[in-house]
Amino acid sequence: MNFADEVCQRVQKVGPLVVGLDPHIEYIPPFLLEQELQDKGKTWEALATAVEKFNRILLDELHGVVELIKIQMAFYEMLGIPGLIALKSTLDYAHRLGYIVIIDGKRNDISSTASAYARGYLSSVSFPGGWLDSYWNADALTINPYLGEDGLLPFIEEANKVNKGIFVLCRTSNTSSPTIQDVAGPEKVFVKVARLVKNLGTVLIGNTGLSSMGIVVGATYSEDIRFLREQFPSLLFLIPGIGAQKGDIESLRYAFRDDGLGAIINVSRGIIFAYRENNNDGLGEGFEKKARDRAVYFQEKFREIIHENSQSY
Amino acid sequence: MNFADEVCQRVQKVGPLVVGLDPHIEYIPPFLLEQELQDKGKTWEALATAVEKFNRILLDELHGVVELIKIQMAFYEMLGIPGLIALKSTLDYAHRLGYIVIIDGKRNDISSTASAYARGYLSSVSFPGGWLDSYWNADALTINPYLGEDGLLPFIEEANKVNKGIFVLCRTSNTSSPTIQDVAGPEKVFVKVARLVKNLGTVLIGNTGLSSMGIVVGATYSEDIRFLREQFPSLLFLIPGIGAQKGDIESLRYAFRDDGLGAIINVSRGIIFAYRENNNDGLGEGFEKKARDRAVYFQEKFREIIHENSQSY
């Protein structure tokens, strides 16, 4: 099935929340980390095993509440090969439980090198005398558009072969994203990116009218969300910035189409580290219950916004 | 020692060539790949082992001719965990032989996530109760500026702690790089990026007056090289696009300062796969001699340009 269609089905089932598995090592529940450090010493293996256990407990607990997971590569790459083994194991486990998994790697390069990323993360790798299915086998990958059109095309080509998704950074959620993204010729860079993605992504449009080549738009820029939604109805938005980054939940109102589709909302720390918000928690036991409660809260809140939104039309 | 100073020393010793280890799996000498496929079957381990052997033979052979190596992450990530093990092993081996190693990962993200990349590739990773030196331990990393200033700062902070380098994509060598990079407000995006890097990178300036935070400028845009050299004397250029991408060697004339410093020139396929240019070669045995000859040729050519350039002043 087309990636965007599959995402829409899941959104209709439980809501648009994407839980980000961004395992900041300093926030991992102490009861998990300390045990591993004791067993394995101060090693990459200890850190990576704690991360992997943390992820599995979360994936078990969030099952049924959430259908979409985003994995932030940086935190796994930081832990070297053991970290990447934990990433692969997390990804496979999430797939076994039926989650859709977006790898947030913000990859970018040109021609055959971009194609190597696209084949490695999404489709398949051929070599003289054979081929192998993608090792990482993500359902979608985030990419960075700074290199322009020919940096994007290889990703579309590979995604198209295997019905997978791409999210192109457009308007990022950070404070200084305007430095580059608001430079304006006839139109601002981020609008140009959105237009480019719309045009290139036409081949990936599914039954919902949404393309499997979407864009990343930060919740912290609500006017831009509104503008992009109006201008680009075929783009699926991946929206970070709610929670730790203080993006306004109300600004999400503009992210959805009348039919309630068109956006998925990422929350990472605000869910997976919810246990830290109360100082009474000591070693973090039961962190997964707090994460689940928070995920339920966000799904309800988002569904409410979608509902109000569609009624106002 | 300051990264830029260290690079300049090496350039003065042998020349500005940076050999790119971009192991396109379809171009690996057949005698290496076939042996591994026979021994290990059609597996990631077979592909990764062939890559690692290829790299080691090249590193041994190029020793003394070349001091700077660039490793393109995409080709290793594409081969999964075995590929990343080959990358780590290549990197360590290159260090053992005394090379300076730039990881070309074009990484990018914001705040704590950007910091995770910077710590993972360059400096050190702390966790409750301890810290570990960077697993990957590159000497420099390429990064992408689309997210603006606060996406760059964490890299500077970490590089500064350990005297390492950063190269920010500025004017990339591909055909459609102008799509984004030429959008012009008061100045074009790529010029704005260069200005930003100049300002942010002041803290990393060494004895040569060059900063360890440099920029990537494609050899395919000679007028831009000239302009950037004139405007930004403190920026160290990493220049790809010679060889496979048909960038003009003569355009490099503008890349250097009067003292012959200020730029390092990447050639990847044009050297490591030089053996393929002659159809007589069958299984690719002796590929390393061709690579060495070609590296010697490029170093001579570049030194000649530097020499002519400094005489013309």
Contacts between the chains, C-beta under 8 A, distances in Angstrom:
chain1	res1	chain2	res2	distance
A	22	B	113	7.0
A	24	B	112	6.5
A	24	B	116	7.9
A	25	B	125	7.1
A	25	B	127	4.6
A	26	B	126	7.5
A	26	B	127	6.3
A	26	B	128	6.1
A	30	B	128	6.8
A	33	B	127	7.2
A	33	B	128	6.5
A	34	B	129	7.8
A	37	B	129	6.3
A	37	B	130	7.6
A	42	B	129	7.3
A	42	B	130	4.4
A	42	B	132	6.7
A	43	B	132	7.8
A	44	B	132	6.7
A	44	B	135	6.2
A	47	B	125	7.8
A	47	B	127	6.1
A	72	B	109	7.8
A	72	B	113	6.1
A	74	B	107	7.6
A	74	B	109	5.8
A	74	B	113	4.8
A	74	B	114	7.5
A	74	B	116	4.0
A	74	B	117	4.8
A	74	B	120	7.1
A	75	B	113	7.5
A	75	B	116	5.3
A	77	B	116	7.7
A	77	B	117	6.9
A	77	B	120	5.2
A	77	B	121	7.7
A	77	B	136	7.9
A	78	B	116	4.5
A	78	B	117	7.1
A	78	B	119	6.0
A	78	B	120	3.3
A	78	B	125	5.8
A	78	B	135	7.5
A	79	B	120	7.4
A	79	B	125	7.3
A	79	B	135	6.9
A	80	B	88	7.5
A	80	B	120	7.5
A	80	B	135	3.1
A	80	B	136	6.8
A	81	B	81	6.6
A	81	B	84	5.9
A	81	B	85	6.0
A	81	B	88	6.5
A	81	B	135	7.6
A	83	B	135	7.8
A	84	B	81	6.0
A	84	B	84	5.8
A	85	B	81	6.1
A	88	B	80	7.5
A	88	B	81	6.5
A	106	B	107	7.4
A	106	B	108	5.1
A	106	B	109	6.0
A	106	B	144	7.4
A	107	B	74	7.5
A	107	B	106	7.4
A	108	B	106	5.1
A	108	B	108	7.6
A	108	B	144	5.7
A	109	B	72	7.8
A	109	B	74	5.8
A	109	B	106	6.0
A	110	B	172	6.8
A	110	B	173	7.4
A	110	B	174	4.1
A	111	B	174	6.8
A	112	B	24	6.5
A	113	B	22	7.0
A	113	B	72	6.1
A	113	B	74	4.8
A	113	B	75	7.4
A	114	B	74	7.5
A	116	B	24	7.9
A	116	B	74	4.0
A	116	B	75	5.3
A	116	B	77	7.7
A	116	B	78	4.5
A	117	B	74	4.8
A	117	B	77	6.9
A	117	B	78	7.1
A	119	B	78	6.0
A	120	B	74	7.1
A	120	B	77	5.3
A	120	B	78	3.3
A	120	B	79	7.4
A	120	B	80	7.5
A	121	B	77	7.7
A	125	B	25	7.2
A	125	B	47	7.8
A	125	B	78	5.8
A	125	B	79	7.3
A	126	B	26	7.6
A	127	B	25	4.6
A	127	B	26	6.3
A	127	B	33	7.2
A	127	B	47	6.1
A	128	B	26	6.1
A	128	B	30	6.8
A	128	B	33	6.5
A	129	B	34	7.8
A	129	B	37	6.3
A	129	B	42	7.3
A	130	B	37	7.6
A	130	B	42	4.4
A	132	B	42	6.7
A	132	B	43	7.8
A	132	B	44	6.7
A	135	B	44	6.1
A	135	B	78	7.5
A	135	B	79	6.9
A	135	B	80	3.1
A	135	B	81	7.6
A	135	B	83	7.8
A	136	B	77	7.9
A	136	B	80	6.8
A	144	B	106	7.4
A	144	B	108	5.7
A	144	B	144	5.2
A	144	B	146	5.3
A	145	B	146	6.8
A	145	B	180	6.2
A	146	B	144	5.2
A	146	B	145	6.8
A	146	B	146	4.2
A	146	B	169	6.0
A	146	B	172	7.6
A	146	B	180	5.6
A	146	B	181	7.2
A	147	B	169	7.3
A	147	B	172	5.1
A	147	B	174	6.0
A	147	B	176	7.6
A	147	B	177	6.0
A	147	B	180	7.5
A	148	B	172	7.9
A	148	B	174	6.9
A	148	B	176	3.8
A	148	B	177	5.2
A	148	B	178	6.8
A	148	B	179	3.3
A	148	B	180	5.3
A	148	B	181	7.1
A	149	B	176	4.2
A	149	B	179	5.3
A	150	B	174	5.2
A	150	B	175	5.8
A	150	B	176	4.4
A	151	B	172	7.9
A	151	B	174	6.7
A	151	B	176	7.5
A	169	B	146	6.0
A	169	B	147	7.3
A	172	B	110	6.8
A	172	B	146	7.6
A	172	B	147	5.1
A	172	B	148	7.9
A	172	B	151	8.0
A	173	B	110	7.3
A	174	B	110	4.1
A	174	B	111	6.8
A	174	B	147	6.0
A	174	B	148	6.9
A	174	B	150	5.2
A	174	B	151	6.7
A	175	B	150	5.7
A	176	B	147	7.6
A	176	B	148	3.8
A	176	B	149	4.2
A	176	B	150	4.4
A	176	B	151	7.5
A	177	B	147	6.0
A	177	B	148	5.2
A	178	B	148	6.9
A	179	B	148	3.2
A	179	B	149	5.3
A	179	B	192	7.4
A	179	B	196	6.8
A	180	B	145	6.2
A	180	B	146	5.6
A	180	B	147	7.5
A	180	B	148	5.3
A	180	B	189	6.0
A	180	B	192	7.0
A	180	B	193	7.0
A	181	B	146	7.2
A	181	B	148	7.1
A	183	B	183	5.3
A	183	B	184	7.4
A	183	B	185	4.5
A	183	B	189	5.1
A	183	B	192	6.3
A	184	B	183	7.4
A	184	B	185	5.3
A	185	B	183	4.5
A	185	B	184	5.3
A	185	B	185	7.3
A	189	B	180	6.0
A	189	B	183	5.1
A	189	B	189	6.5
A	192	B	179	7.4
A	192	B	180	7.0
A	192	B	183	6.4
A	193	B	180	7.0
A	196	B	179	6.8
